[in-house]
């Protein structure tokens, strides 16, 4: 199959196309390789929800689970062994992309979401996962909670590449960029090299519209405001990125080999079916960015996607949109707090579901072992 022209053009515009999904079946079937070859995919993100769906919907994990049941490993060890194996294999598959691009070919693995409010535990697990997968093109996902900020700095200072996830507000995004720079500065003070350290900052999009649209409806606001806040919020985030990564503070680190922390647009599948299915891709095209898409959104853009306005032309209008939303009575601070809390809660629920699935599989295999199966 020829390389898809629409996604190739997106890549040429500076957008790294990543897939927001991973499973053992996708790796073994050649499906992921096909997306790399034909659809310009240069990275993969995972989260507990993705792994829960992958493990519960496939028998590809049976042999590995059986072996762990024989060894009588704990549920926690089994869970990390399974997810690390998939991520390691995906890292190996994408290693040629990493060598070719120098920045991409990355696969993300998330720390346990229950640790999101514990800086030390998050940093400790990040270090463990980095050791466990043992691939240079790995990203460790750390939530951008207040407690997570210190873990980000610690991890970067240790030479661990980080995907900072669950960012909703401009205020928190600026704190995330500062945490990254602090980590680089600490590593330099400690005599470490900045070579090979990468980071992305995952700024969530569609969930912002879902929450703000609901509040606009409740307030009886102008319907024309609906479906605009998420894009405006992200566009202003890119403006903040340009400001921080053109500063003297950044240039001093860049001179020592540091790489920018790229903005990553996450949650880019539309939640409202009334909105165009490529909305959160076409309007967020900018150099040095990543867009991580569910396969449905990826294929929609491959079929009928087209670029929107250059992001640099949107800043003034974006600021006006956010002001109008505030003027309509929407408390943005409250919105972003709710979204962060819900994001952590959803990942915790998925983690619990994933743990339950692995526990059930282990128990089933143990029974088989005891019965001589």
N, C-alpha and C positions, 0 to 999 in steps of 0.2 A: 504493500500500500504506500502511495506517495505521502510525503509529510503534509499534514493539514496546513493550508496557507494562512488561515485566520489565526491559528495559534502560533504559527511561526512569526507572523507579523507582530503579535503580542510580545513574543520574546524579543524580537528586534527592537521593540520600543522600550526595552529595559525591564520588562516584567518577567520574573522567573515563575513559570507555571508549575505548581506543585499539586499533587493529588491528596485529598483529605480522606484517605482510606488505606488500609493494608490488611491482608490476610495471607495465610500460608497457601491457600488455593490460588490466589492472584499471583503469587510469586512462582509457584510450581507450574502453573498452566501456561506461563509466558504472557499472561495478560498485562502485567506491569511492564515487562520489556516492550510490549507492543505500544503501550502508551508513551514510553520513552522514545521509541523509534519513530512513531507516526504522529504523535500529538504533542511533541515538545515538552513533555513532563520531565522535570529535572530535580524533583524532590518529593518527599512523602511525609505527611504528618499523621500521627496516631493519637488516640486518647482512650480512656477506659471504655467509652461507649463503642468505639470502633472495634476494640478487642473483644468485648462481650459479644457483639454480633458475629465476629469472625469465628470464635471458638464454639459458640452454641450452634452455629449453622453448618458445621463441617465435621467430617470424620478424619480429617488430615492430622489431627492431634492425637489420635487414639494410641499409636505406638509409643509416642513420647510419654503420654500420661500413664500408660501401662508400665513402662520402665520405672517411672517415679513411684508408682504404687508399690511395685516390688521392693523398691528401696525405702519405702515408708517415709518419704519426705513430707514436710509440712505443706499445708495449702499455700502459705506465703512463698515458700521456696519454689513450689511448682509453678505458681503464677508468674514469678519473675523469670524462671527458666524458660517458660513457654514464650512470653512476650519478648524476652531478650533474644531468643533464637530467631524469631521472625524479623526483628529489627536488624539483627546482625546479617541475616541473609539478604535483606533489602539493601543494607549498606554495601554489601559486596556486589549486588547487581548494579547499584548506582555508582560504584567506584570509578568506572570509566568516565562518567559525567563529571565527577568531582575532579578528576585529573584534567579533563578538557576545559572546564569552566574556571577552576580554581576556587569557586565559591559555592557552587550548588552540589547536586548529588547527595543531598542531606536527608537523613531520616530522623524523625523526632520520637522520643520516648519520654513519657511523663512520669514525674515522681508521684507517689501515692497521694491522691487529693486530700486525704484526711490529715496530711502534714502541712496543709496550706497556711495554717496559723502558727507554725513553729519553725522559726528561722534555722535553728541549729539542726533539727531533724531533717528539714528539707535539704540543707547543704550536705549533710551526711549521706542521705540517700542519693543525691545527685552524684556524689563522688563514687558511691557503690555501683550505680548503674553505668557510669562512665567506664569503670573498671570491668564490669561484667560483660558489656557488649564489646568493648575494646576495639573500636573502629574510629579512625580520625574524622570520618564524615558523619558522625553522630551528633545530634542535638539533644540535650536534656531539657525537657519542658518544665518550667517553674512558673507557677501562677503569680501574677503581679499583685498579690495582696501586700499590705503594708509590711507584714512579716517576711514576705517573699523577697522584698527588695534587698535585704541584707544577705539573704542566701544567694541572690544573683551576683552581688559584688564578690562574695566569698568564692563562688564557683568560678567566675571569670578569673579571679586572682590565682586560682589553682590551675588555670589553663584548660578549663572545661567549657566547651561551646554550649551556649544556652539559647533556647527558644523561650522567650518570655510570653506567657499566654494569659488570656482573660484580661486584656486591657480594654477599657471602655471610655475613659475620660481623658481629656487633654492634660489635666493636672497629674494624673497617675502616669500617663505616658512620659511626661517630662521627668518624673521621678525615676522611671525605668531607664531612660537614657542616661540620667545622672548615675544610677547604680552601675550601669555598664562602664561608663567612663571611670568611675571610682575603682572598679575592679581592675581595669587596665592599668591605672595609675599605681595601684597597690602592687600589681605584678611587676611593674618596672622597678619600684622601690625595693622589691624582694630579689631583684636581679634576674627575673624570668624573662623569657622571650615572648613577644606578642605574635610571632609567626604562627599561623594556623588557627588562631582563636577567632571564632565567628560568633555572631549573634543576630537573631531577628527578634523583632518586637511585634507580637501578634495582636493587632488592633481589631476588635470584633465589630462587625458591621450590621448584619440583618437584625440581630437581636435588639439593637438600639431602636430601629424603626418599629419593631413589634411593641416595645414598651411605650415609646413616645406616642405612637399612633393611638394606642389605647387611651392614653391620658388626654390627648387632643380631642378625641371623641367625647370623653367624659366631660371635658371643659366646654364643649360646644364650639370649639375653635374653627377657623376657616379650614374647610376640607383640603384646600390647595396646599396646606402645610404638610399633609400626610405624605410619607414616603420620601421625605427630603432630609430629615435630620441625620440619618445614619451616614449618608454620603457627605453632608456638610461637615459632620464631626470628623470623618476620616480625612477629608481634604484639608482641614485645618491641622490635623495631625501631621500631614506631610509638610505643611508649611513650617511646623515646629521642628520637624526632622531637618529640614534645610537650614534652619537657623542654628541648631545645635551643632550640626556637622559641617559648619563653615566657620565656627568660632576659633579663637586662638587656642583655647584649651584643647580642642580636637586636633588642630594642626600639629600641636606639640606631640600628641600621641601618634598621629599619622606618620610623622617623620621617623618614628621608631618602629614602623611596620604595622600599626593597627589598621583594622578594617572597619568600615562603618557598620553600625547596627541597622540593618535594613528594616523598614516597615513591612510587615506582613499583613495582608488583608485576610482575615479569617471570618468564618460564618458568612460566606458569600453566596450561598444558595438562598434565593428569596423565600421568605416565610409566607408572604401574602401573594396568592395566585393572581391577583389583579395587577401585580407589578411585572414588568418584563423580566424574563428568566435570566437575562444576562446583565441586569441592571448594575450589580455590585462588581462587575468585571469591567464593563465598558467605560464607566465613569471614574475609575480609579487607576487609570493607566499612567504610570510615571516611571522615570528612570530609577534604578536601584531599589525596586520594590519586589515583593513576592505576593502572588495571589494563590492561596491554597483552596482548591475547589472540590466539592463533591463531584463524583463522576457525571452525574446528571447535568450539573452546571457546566462542566468541562465540555461535554458533548454538545450542549446547547450553543456554547460560544463557537465551537468548531463548525457547527451547522449554519448559524445565522448571526454570529456576533459581528459587531462593528464598533470601532472606537468612538468614544464621546469626545467632549471638549478636552483640550490639554489641561491638566490639573492646575497649572499655574494661572489659568484664566478664571479659576473658580473661587479664589480665596475671599474676595470681597462679598460675593453673593453668599458664600457659605457662612460668613460671619453674620450676615443679615438674617439668614434662615435661623441660626441658633438664637439670635436675639428675639426673633418673632416667636419662636417656640417658648422662650422664657416669658415674653410679654403675654403669651396666651395662658400663662398660669402653670406651666410645667416646671417643676423643681428638678433641674438637671442633676444636682448633687444627689438627690434622693433616687433618681432614675439609675444613676451609675452605681450607687450602693446596692440597690435591689438587683441589678444585673450581675454584679460581682458575686453577691451572696447566692443567687440562683445558679450561677455558673458552677460555683464550687459544689453546691448541693447536688446538681445534676451529675457531676462527675463522681461525687461520693456514692450516689445511688447506683451509677453504672459500675463503679469499682466493687460495690457490694454484690451486684448481680454477677459480675465477672468472678469474684471470689466464690460465690455460691455455685456457679457452673463448674469451676475447677474442683471444688470440694466434692460435688456430686459425681463428677467423672472419676476422681480418685477413689471414692468409696465403691463405685461400681467396679472399677478395675481390681480393687483389693478383694472384693467378693469373688471375682473371677479367679484371682490367684489362689484364694483359700479353697475354692471348689475344684482347683486343678485345671482351670480354663486357660 
